[in-house]
């Protein structure tokens, strides 16, 4: 049939023709592709919907693949003259409805007389294609609830799935989560960030606020990796000590600098595992903690008074700036803000010993704060989680989505020309100015880094 033929094929017939061509270039040269586009442009062919082209295309491809599987099983093509001599033969088909990303599709599943044929493309008991499962998991990772996903699928592609089914689909990733939580880690992370976010989790008949502890490690290439998620009722130094111990058991032998908030007992908890680690209190956390005691109208002025402390070139200059702040009008008005810096001084001053390139990386836990901000956006509409495991599952899926986006963006920028289609990239964001910072770290910690550098 030519492009100028006035007769129009239905979506099913067109889909069968397209599926039979197989190769994209051959499809274009055959004219079938132009014919499809012509009917779409004229409005005589629907792309989606119950009887749309996409659904019929999926049906044609799956049925073609199933017939090929049966041919391989029997050892001869359909219509082969020698079929009568074969021990087994085709025996018609039976109907099966399969949910796909284009909606429900009615398939004709071929069968054999001996009943030995086991389809692999659409296995027995399967009522969904893998693409639909991936869609559901992606929607879940984006923050949609099970109820929201069920409504979305019914409204967009006409597929009705129970909430129990959708929940089971998302639960399929739990094995991956468990594997990730115990995955072997690098022997050294020059910099590690530790922080926690609050999630609401049902505990019996009550909903409690719990702390989701998150660790990010910067490897020798400057790439940030989420190393694990741990749920505990409150954020405490004792629990963080257990987290550090677990990371050590997974292979982390040394950490040069650990950036964290000013939690009491945090340095001891970290150094119980990595005795040589330098614990650096996040400067941004310190500024926030000091401003907690300051009226809203004075916060900008107080922050300006604190700036000379953390931008000082030396410890002595920083101490002078701190004393100047204490003696200033703002310091006299808010002595609790002064006390905050005095109490955290020993965990703040390591920062002052490093050159500017390294200070930019460790003065704040923004690396993990940025991730936490995106995670909060995803979980804010969830209300609460039924258990700890459900919270970890969603956080992990969300992190994979966030990191995949970052990785794809980097691959586009690199323009390497390599084919990355179908490659699942899970990487963290790269650290700005890392090469210069690593050079300073090698000068400061040669005996701890040189053995790991290639």
C-alpha positions, 0 to 999 in steps of 0.5 A, a space after each residue: 500500500 502506498 502513501 497516497 492510497 486512500 484506504 486507511 489501516 486500523 491501529 492494529 494492522 498498522 502496528 503489525 506492519 511496523 513490528 514486522 519491519 523491526 529495524 528503524 531505518 528499514 521502517 522508514 525506507 519501507 514507507 510504513 513510518 510515513 504512513 503512521 505519521 500521515 494518519 496521526 497528522 490527519 487525526 484518523 489514528 489515535 496514539 494512545 487510548 484503549 485501541 490506540 497505536 501504542 497499545 496495539 504496537 506493544 500487542 504486536 511486538 509481544 505476540 511476535 516475540 511469543 510466536 518466535 519463542 514457540 518456534 524455538 521451542 518446537 524447532 520449526 517455523 509455522 506452516 513448515 511442511 515437516 511439522 507433521 513429523 514433529 513430536 509436538 505442535 502448535 495448539 492455538 492460543 489463549 487470551 490474557 490481559 496484560 497491563 502496560 505503560 500504554 494501558 491494558 493489552 489483550 494478548 493471544 498467548 500461543 500454546 503447544 499440544 504437549 503443554 511444555 511451552 513456558 513463555 519467557 517474554 510474558 511469564 505465566 502468572 504475570 499481569 504486568 510488563 516491566 515498563 509499567 513496574 518501572 513507571 510505578 516505582 518512578 512515581 513512588 520515588 517522586 513522592 506519590 502515595 500508593 493511592 495517588 498512583 492507582 488514581 493516576 494509572 486509571 486516569 491516564 492509561 486506563 489501567 486499574 491496579 489495586 493498592 495492594 498490588 502497587 505496594 507489592 511492586 514498590 516492595 520489590 526494591 527492598 532487596 536492592 535497598 538491603 544490598 545497598 545498605 551492606 554494599 562494600 565501601 571505599 577504604 578511605 573517604 577524604 571528607 564525610 558529611 553526617 546529618 539527619 532529617 525528620 520523618 513521621 513514622 507510625 509506631 503502634 497507635 501513634 505517629 512519631 517524629 524519627 530521625 533519618 540519619 544520612 551519611 555522604 562520603 566524598 571519594 578520591 575523585 571528588 564524587 559524593 556518594 550516599 553511604 546509607 540511611 538509618 532510622 532512629 527515634 532521635 538524633 544522638 551521638 550514641 547512635 551516630 557512633 553505631 553508624 560510624 562503626 557500621 561504615 567501618 565494618 563495610 570497609 571504611 578504614 579512614 576518614 580525614 575530615 568529618 563535617 557535622 552539626 554541633 551535636 553534643 558528643 559527636 566528636 567522641 562518637 566519630 573518633 571512637 571509630 576513626 581516631 585520626 579523623 578531624 571533626 569539623 562543626 558546620 559553620 552554617 549550623 553554628 550561625 543558625 544556632 547563634 541566631 536562634 537566640 536573636 530576634 528576627 530583626 537583628 539576625 542580619 546584623 548579628 550574622 554580619 558581626 559573626 562573619 569576621 570570625 569564620 573568614 579570619 585567616 588564623 585562629 588568633 585572628 578568629 579569637 580576636 573577632 569572637 571577642 570583638 563580637 562579645 564586646 559589641 552591642 549585639 554581643 552584649 544584647 545576645 550573650 547566648 549567641 556568644 556562648 554558642 560560639 564559645 562552646 563549639 570553639 574546639 570543633 570550629 577551629 580545625 577549619 581555620 587551619 586549612 587553605 581557602 580551597 579546602 575551607 569552601 568544601 568543609 565550612 558547611 554541610 550544604 552537600 547533605 543539606 541540599 540532598 535533604 532539601 530535595 528529600 523533604 520536598 518528596 516526603 512532605 506530602 506523604 503524611 507518615 510512613 507505616 514503618 521504618 522500612 517504608 521510610 528507608 525505601 522511599 528515601 533510597 528510591 528518591 536518592 537514586 532518582 536525584 543522583 540519576 538526574 545528576 549523572 545524566 546531566 554530567 554525561 550530556 555536558 561531557 559530550 563523550 560520544 559514548 552510547 549511554 542509552 540503557 545504562 543505569 547511572 547512580 552517582 552523586 554530584 561532583 565536588 566543585 574545586 576538588 582537584 585543588 582541594 585534594 592537592 592541599 589534602 595530600 600536602 596535609 595528610 601525605 602518609 594517609 592519602 598517598 597509598 590510595 592515589 594511583 
